[in-house]
Amino acid sequence: MNDSLSPFRSHLYHHTEISTLNMNQGNEKDLPYRSRDGSMKQDHQKKLRDCYAEEDLFPKIFTEYEERDYGILFYNTENKDSFDSNHAVIYRNRIHNIRQVLAEIAGFYKAKGSRPIIYQSMLDDNWFDEIKDELAAAGFESWIEEQEYMLPSGNNLIIPNPEITVKRVSEWNDGIENVFAEAEEPWGIMVAKQTLAYPKAWMFAACLNRKVIGLLYGHISERACRVDYLLVSKKHRKAGAGRALFYHFVEWCRQNGIENTYIWPDGDTPKRIYEEGGYRVVEVRKAGRAVLDE
């Protein structure tokens, strides 16, 4: 869940108010799904619908945006290296003329000096594969990424390193910023700082010998609690900071009754940590991405 690894990847952000899932249960059909064991409980389907909606909308808390009939245009001209801050999200059922929409998106981002990047809504599973010819005709390179969505489903079996202390933080400081510097991800500073200012954001910091070496942060909306990012300084990886952070997050959720949480792992190492913390993959979505060829 990180927008730093590639210009085309989504991202692997203190309050105790608990939001309940607000499901739209009108005439919508159940979302299609592919679960690991071929089955899925109805409550997981309901939770996942809100998770997908949150995945589309979460950049609203840290970047500027303009809404259109067909979707949302996120942008931050002061942080162009953050792709989570600079992309369009489009919705299949809102578009009547895809060629016109693609041209408008390309013009919008070019005018801001940014490379046009488009994400399909997570509600529209595998849609970009269906319109890859239209995307190519408009000059966009497109591809599909599989995203594994994990929900809490088991016990927290993590035994954290006793030498690492984890604390909840509510204000930005130099120690937090230094983690991004040591991780060589400077574009994440503005995103994390703006996220921390969000009233329903949360952040945990892992410390070794009183130095901050890792961060785990996220936010709570009316839809779900999203784990936005797990980051550890390159100098201190394999010290157990990630496991300690996730252990304390899981316990914090348990103590405060937060159940509607989700995460999708950006790699095998964080996935193993989340599984040890009791999370399991309940669905794999095919996320569409497109970038204008230049």
Secondary structure, 3 states (H helix, E strand, C coil): CCCCCCCCCCCCCCCCCCCCCCCCCCCCCCCCCCCCCCCCCHHHHHHHHHHHHHHHHHHHHCCEEEEECCEEEEECCCCCCCCCCCEEEECHHHCCCHHHHHHHHHHHHHHCCCCCEEEECCCCCCHHHHCHHHHHHCCEEEEEEEEEEEEECCCCCCCCCCCEEEEECCCCCHHHHHHHHHCCCCHHHHHHHHHHCCCCEEEEEEEECCEEEEEEEEEECCCCEEEEEEEECHHHCCCCHHHHHHHHHHHHHHHHCCCCEEECCCCHHHHHHHHHCCEEEEEEEEEEEEEECC
